[in-house]
Amino acid sequence: MVMMSSDIKAISRYLAKNHVVTLCTTSGTDLWCASCFYLFDRQSMGLIMMSETHTRHSEMALANPQVAGTIAAQTKNIALIQGIQYKGRLNLLLGEEETKARQLYVARFPVAKVATAPLWLLSLDEIKMTDNKLGFGKKLFWQRG
């Protein structure tokens, strides 16, 4: 897998432009997916998300932090299709990390100011982006080093 600096720039722009991630979790033989609002943190190559610990996907992530999923906008025009498939690790943020993340998250989603749900960091480990705007079936790749 060849990763060019232009790939990470395009992937980062796409992640910053969007705000809903499909998160797929697993624990034992159980599987579950959820859609969550996120804030892209370029510095950590991660997604900051808010979710109560008692939700099914959060309980699974606490038992097994390995996750996968997608980020994709809906379009009917095949030439405009863009989307990301990823795998990574979802971890509950605590202490100072959580405080800093909450400030960023609330700045992006002001309605979250009154929410008390915990914040999580989805550390992206591998990304494949399809970007038909660059040519039909064009793929961009990134992998944590």
Backbone hydrogen bonds, N-H to C=O, Kabsch-Sander energy under -0.5 kcal/mol:
donor,donor_aa,acceptor,acceptor_aa,energy
4,M,2,V,-0.6
7,D,4,M,-0.9
8,I,4,M,-1.5
9,K,5,S,-1.8
10,A,6,S,-2.3
11,I,7,D,-2.8
12,S,8,I,-2.5
13,R,9,K,-2.2
14,Y,10,A,-2.1
15,L,11,I,-2.5
16,A,12,S,-2.3
17,K,13,R,-1.8
18,N,14,Y,-1.4
21,V,36,C,-2.7
22,T,70,T,-3.1
23,L,21,V,-0.6
23,L,34,A,-3.5
24,C,68,A,-3.1
25,T,23,L,-0.5
25,T,32,W,-3.4
27,S,30,D,-2.1
30,D,27,S,-2.2
32,W,25,T,-2.2
34,A,23,L,-2.3
36,C,21,V,-2.5
38,Y,19,H,-2.1
39,L,48,I,-1.8
41,D,46,G,-3.3
42,R,40,F,-0.7
44,S,41,D,-0.5
45,M,41,D,-1.1
46,G,41,D,-1.9
47,L,122,L,-1.9
48,I,39,L,-2.9
49,M,47,L,-0.5
49,M,120,W,-2.3
50,M,37,F,-0.6
51,S,118,P,-2.1
55,T,52,E,-1.1
59,E,55,T,-2.7
60,M,56,R,-2.0
61,A,57,H,-2.1
62,L,58,S,-2.3
63,A,59,E,-1.3
64,N,60,M,-2.9
67,V,88,G,-2.6
68,A,24,C,-1.6
69,G,86,Y,-1.9
70,T,22,T,-1.2
71,I,84,I,-1.9
73,A,82,Q,-0.7
75,T,73,A,-0.5
78,I,76,K,-0.8
80,L,77,N,-2.0
81,I,78,I,-1.3
83,G,130,T,-2.0
84,I,71,I,-2.8
85,Q,128,K,-2.6
86,Y,69,G,-2.2
87,K,126,E,-1.8
88,G,67,V,-2.4
89,R,123,S,-1.9
90,L,65,P,-2.7
91,N,89,R,-0.6
91,N,121,L,-2.2
93,L,119,L,-2.8
97,E,94,L,-1.0
98,E,94,L,-1.0
99,T,95,G,-2.1
100,K,96,E,-2.5
101,A,97,E,-2.2
102,R,98,E,-2.6
103,Q,99,T,-1.7
104,L,100,K,-1.7
105,Y,101,A,-2.8
106,V,102,R,-2.8
107,A,103,Q,-1.6
108,R,104,L,-1.6
109,F,105,Y,-3.0
112,A,109,F,-2.4
113,K,110,P,-1.9
114,V,111,V,-1.0
115,A,112,A,-1.1
120,W,49,M,-2.9
121,L,91,N,-2.8
122,L,47,L,-3.0
122,L,120,W,-0.5
123,S,89,R,-2.7
123,S,121,L,-1.0
124,L,45,M,-1.9
124,L,122,L,-0.8
125,D,87,K,-2.6
126,E,87,K,-1.9
127,I,142,W,-3.0
128,K,85,Q,-2.6
129,M,140,L,-3.0
130,T,83,G,-2.5
131,D,129,M,-0.5
131,D,138,K,-2.7
132,N,81,I,-2.7
134,L,131,D,-1.6
135,G,132,N,-1.0
138,K,135,G,-2.3
140,L,129,M,-2.7
142,W,127,I,-2.1
144,R,125,D,-2.9
